[in-house]
């Protein structure tokens, strides 16, 4: 069992732990529990009281308990402790069944820690995220060209997918320029040393991502676990607005306006992509680094008491939100604007293509051939092809630093659908129709569609009220 140990000494500040019960009662005091033990799919993890910031107990039988540490790590599983004691200064001591508790917020404490170096970021299949050090000697992958052994010194990022038949597949981006290995992961267990020095032997099938040697000494753990390690965006161009509760909004990239050739420039596109024409975007704007995730959208649903969209059983978190209509997307950007005080919106069709191309004129932003491992589509050579969405940011960014502008999910844009490409406004603004808009434009292709549909020029359409497991959206913001 791995234990996240607390510090040798801790100086308490005069604040109480806040315990919220399922019936609405609220108690304050000190939770007299030295260690909280979670039984997770990848082993038992124990977190010392002094390291816990919040403990959330899921509703319903079998619902997971989630612990968030003061460093920002996330662990979830079944809580082994069935009763907790709350000590109070003037009131009687409480002994509570954990099944009756909804949430505990732990009082802040000044802690002196001596945690061991943990340079790697780990995300598990269930959404848990923490820092650790990969200590497995070599990882073995059966690739098309034979068996490959990779040490931690070889790997930059390792993505893992577990298939329903028990096969575990891995894709490693290597530290050598352009290096990439993909195939069946034959290593069954990975050894991870947590930040307190405790070791965790985790089934490889439970791992989602390992990013090696990415945690800098000056980087807060919470920031490190959210850091887009594949990103190639200048820090001055990347920002996140704050929501009213202080949490960050979607990461945004500043895109300067300019002139570009919009539409099919190769003669093999659809009629609605021709003739190609020059468009001038006079003003800069910001656009999402990623497609909007379930994590982003679920916060909106919770805030507005809106029903959460179905995730098809693939998982939520950092997967792109799906099963959302154009109308749902419009409601989200309106809420985001209200939360931040900024004008968020859907990108126009022209803005989307300009951003997706990243200054290129080829079929795809990386070239005219689909190649392998650039995107998630039905025949793209990725771990997720034709099966499901991938978590956002699993593929290299385009020259503007944007991820997943080709494949993964179609993205709603602002425009009404128009068959005649010449009708599109020359200034890149959205096309609207006075008589109403029967269909709206979607862009970028999806996990279930062939490569031709994720060309930068390709355009599709759908009814604004319809939702699908292959369609999400990306947000834009005025500057």
N, C-alpha and C positions, 0 to 999 in steps of 0.2 A: 504494500500500500504506500502510495506517495503522500508525503505530508508537507504542506506549505507552512513551515515553522514561523512563529512570531519572533520578535526580537528578544534579546536577553533581558532588556529593561524597557519599560514603557511609562511615560509620564502622562497621566490622564488629564484631560481638560474637563471642567465641570459641566458636562452635558450628559443627557440620558439617552439610552437606546429607546426607540419608539416602536412599539409592537402594535400592529393593526390586525384586529381579528376579523374573521369572515362575517361576523354579525354586525360589524361597524364599530365595535368598542375599540378604544385606543388606550394603551397602557404605556407608561414610561418607567424606566428603571435601568437596571443593569442585568443583561442576560448572563446568567451564571453557567456558561458552557465554555470549557477551555478549547475544545476542538469540534468542528462540524465535519462530518464524514459523508461524502457523496459516493454512492456506488454508480459508476459511469460505465458506458459501453466499452471503455478502454482501460478500465481498472479503477480501484478505489483511490480517491483523492481526499485528503484531510486538510482542512484550512483552519489555522489557529484563529481564535476569537479576535485577536488584535489586528488581523489582516483583513477582516471582513468589513465591507462597506454596506452591503445590502444582501438580504436573503429574501427571495420571492418564492412562495410555495404555490405551485400550480393547483388549479381547481379541478376536482374530479379524481377518481381512482386511477392511479398510474401516471398522473400528470407530473412532469419533472419539477424538481426544485432547482432554482438557479442561484448561485452565489457569485456576486461581483466583488472582487477584491479592491482594496484601496489603490492598488497599482493599475486597475482597469482590466484585469484578467477575468474571464468568464468560465465557469464550470457548472455543469448541470447533471442531474441524475436523481437517484432515490436517496433521500436523507435517512441515514441510519438511525439517528436520534428520533425517538417518538414522543418525548416529553422534554420541555424546557422549563427552567426555573428563572423567574424574574424577581430580582431583589429590589425593594423599594425603601426609601428612607423612612417615611412615616406611615405607609400603608402596609397591610400584611403581604408577605411573600406570595407570589403567584406561581402555581404549577400548571402549565398549559400543555395540552395535547397539540403537537405540531399540525395535525389535521385541521385544527380550528383556527390556525394562524394564516393570514393572507400575506403579510409583508413585515419585515423588520428592517428599520434603518438604524444603523449602528452609529453611536456618537463618534465624532472625529477624535483621534488621539494622536499625540506626537510620538512617533515611533523612530527608534534608532535601529536600523537593520544592517545586517552584514551579509546580504545575499550574495551568493556566488554568481560569477559572470554567466549570463544566459543570453547568448548572442543571436539565437534563432527565434523566429516567429512561427507559431504553430496554430493552425486552424483545423479543428476536427470536423467530422462529417455531421455531427449533431449541432454545429454552430459554436461550440466552445472555442475559446481562443486564449492562448497564454504564451509566455516566453519560456524557452528551454534550450538545451543544447543536444543536438543529435549525436549520439555516441555509438550508433551502429557502425561497425567497421566498414563494410561495403554493402551497397544495395545492388541487387542483381535484377536485370531487366532482360527478358527475351524479346529482342527486337527483330526486325525483318532481316538484318544482316548478321544475326547470331546473338550470342550471349554478351551482355555488357555489364561490367562491374564499375560502379561509381562510388567514390568516397565523398565525404562531405566537402573536401577541397575541390572536387569537380563540379559540384552542384550550386547553382544560384537559387532556383526555385523548382520544387517538385510538386506536381499536381497528381492526385490519386483519385481514381474512380472505381467503385466496387459494383460489379454487375450482379444481376439477380441470380445468375448461375454460379456465383462464388468466385468468378475470375476477378482478379484485381489488376487494373491497368494503370500505368504511370507514364507521365510525360515530364521530362526533366529539361529545363533550360540550363545549359552549362555555362561555366565561367569563360570558356573559350569563345571568341567571336563567332556568332552564328551557330554555336553548338546546341544540338537538340537531340534527345533520345526519347523514343516512345515505344512502348510495347507492354507485354505482360510482366507485372512486378512479381518476381519469384520470392523475394524476401518477405516472410510472413509476419514478422514482428520487428518493430523499431524500438530502440532503447532511447529514452528521452530523460535527461537530467534536468529537473525543474530548478527554479531560481533559488530554492533553499538547499539544493544539493540532493534532494530525494530523487530516486530513480523511478521511472514509469516504463513498464514494458507494454507498449500499445500495439494491438493488431494493426497491421498496415491498412487493412480494409476500413478502419475507423478514421484514418487520416484523410483530410481534404487537401491541405497545402502545407508544405514546409518551405520557409524562406531562410536560407542559410547565411549567417554572418551579416545580418541586416540591422541589428540593434546597436545603435551608437551609445556610448556612455552618457552623452548629454541629452538623450531622447527619452521622454516620458514613456513608460510602458503602454499606457492607454493610446497615446499617439502612434507609437510604433506598431501596435496591432491593427490600426486603421490605415497605416501608411501604404500608399499605392506603389509597391516595390517595382512594378513594371513601368511606372510613369516616366515620361520624358518631357515634363512640363517645367518651364522656368518658374521658380517660386513666385516671382512677381505676377505671373499670369494665372496662378491657381489660388482660389479663395473659397471659403464657405461662410455664408451668412448664418447668423444665430437665430434660432427660433425663440419664442417667448420664454420657454422654460430653460433657456441657456444651452440646449443641445444644438449640435451643428446641423445645418441643412445639407443638401446634396453638394458634393464638390463641383466647382464650376471653373471653366477655363475661359479666359478672355481671348476672343478671336477678332483680329483686326479686319475691318471691311476691305474690299478690293474688287477687282474685276476678274471674272473667270468665265470659262466656256462651259455652259450648262447643257446637259443632254448627251445623246449618243454621238460620239465622235469617231466610231469605228464601223458604222454601217450595219451592225448586227443587232441593234436594239429594237424595241417595239415602236409602233407608230407614234405613241404619245411622248416619245423621247426625241422626236425629230420635228423640224430641223434644229440642230444644236444652235444655240445663240449666246451672245455675250450678255452677261448680267453684271451690273455694278452695284455692290453693296456699299453705300456711302458711309455708313456708321459702323463702328465696332459693336460687338455684342458679346455676351457670355453664353456658353452652352455647357451642358452637363458633361463632366469627365466620363461618366458612365451612364448607362440607361438607369432610370429610376428603379431602385431595388424594393423588395418587399419590406426591408427594414425601414426605408423612407416612407413607403406608402402605408404601412401598418401604423406608423405614428400618426398619420393623418386620419386613419380610420378610428383610432382610439380617441383622438381629440374631438372628432365630429360624431362619434358613436355610429359610424357607418359600418356596414357589414364588410368583413375582409374578403378579398377575392380568393378563389380556390388556387392552390399551388400545385394541383395535380398529384400531390404526394411526393413531389421532388424536393421539397424543402423551401424555406422562406429565407430570412436573413439577407444575404448578399446576392441572391439570385435576382434577375430582373423581374419586376412585377409583371404578371400576365393576367389574362382574363379581365382586362379593364377596357372599357369602351373609350371612344373619343370624348364622350361626355364626362366620364370618370376622370380622364386626364385633365380636362378643363376645370373640374371641381378641385383637383389637387393643386394646380398652379394658382388658382384663386386663393386657396387656403394658404399656400406657401407665401404668396404676396402679403396676405393679411398678417401672417406670423412674423415676417421680416421687415415689412414696410417698403419692400422693393417691388418692381413690376416684373413678376415672373409670368411666363407664357409658354406656349408651344412654339418651337421654331417654325418659321415659314418653310415651304418646300425648297425655295432657293437657298436659304440660310443652311438648311440641313445638308443639301448637296455640297455646298461650298465647304462646310466644316468636315463632311465625310471624306471628301477628296483630299483635304489637307494640302492643297496646292498642286496636286497631280492631275494629269489628263488621261491616265490609263484606265482600263476597265475596273480594276480594283485599286485601292490606294497603293498597294505594294507592287503592282505590275499588271500585265495583261493576262497572265496565266494564274489559275487558282492556286497551284502549288499545294503544300501540305502544312497544316499547323498554323495557318494565319487567322482562321475564323471557325465558328461552329455552324455548319450547314449539313445538308444530307450527304455531301460527298467532299468534305473539306479536309479529311485526314486528321480530325481531332478526336479527343477521348469521348466527346458527347454527340458525335454526328448522328443525326436522324433519330435520336433517342429522347433528348430532353435539353433544357436550357443549361448553360454553364453559369457559375457564379461570374459576376461582372469582373472585368479586368484580367481574365485568364489568358488573353492573347496580347501580343505586342501592340503598342499604340500607333496611330497614324502620325504623319509629320506634324500635325497640330497638337499631338499628345492625347487625342481622344481614343477611347477603347470601344470596341464592339460596334463600330459604325457599319460593319459588314457582318451579317449573320447574327446568331443568337436569337433575337426577336425583331420582328417588324416594329417600327416606331411611328406612332401617330404624329403628323405635323398639322399645322393650322389650316392649310388650304382646302378649299372645295376641290373635288375631282373635276378635271377637264380633259377631254380627249384631244383637243387641239392644243399642242404645246405652244403655239404662237400666242395663245390667249394669256400666257403668264406675264405678269407685270415685269417690265424691264428693270425696275429698281429693287427687285427681290422681295417685295412685300407679298403678303398672302392674297391669294385670289378668293374673293367671295362672290356670290351670285345673288342678285336682287330678288330673284324668285325663290330663293331657298337653296339649300345644299343637300342633295340626296345622298351623296357619298363624300367621304373625306379621304385624303391621301395618306398612305402608309409607306414607309421607306426602309430599305436596308436588308431585306431578306431575313431568313429565320432558320432555326435549327432543323426544321423539317422540309426545307426547300432546297433545290439544287443551286449550284454556284451561280448560274446565269441570273438568278433573281436577286443576288446581293451585289451586283455591279453598282458602282456609284451613281450611274444614270438611271437605274431601273426604278420604276414607280408602280405601286399597286394602289388599290382603293378598297374601301369597305364602308358599310353603313355605320354612322356615328354612334348608334346605340348597341352595336354588336361587340361582343368580347370573345376572345379566342386564346388558346394556350400558346399561340405563336406570336402574340402581339402585346407590346408594352409601349413605352414612350421615353423620351428624353426631354428635359426642360431647357428653356432659354431664359435669359434675363436681359433687360435693357440696362445700359450703362449710362 
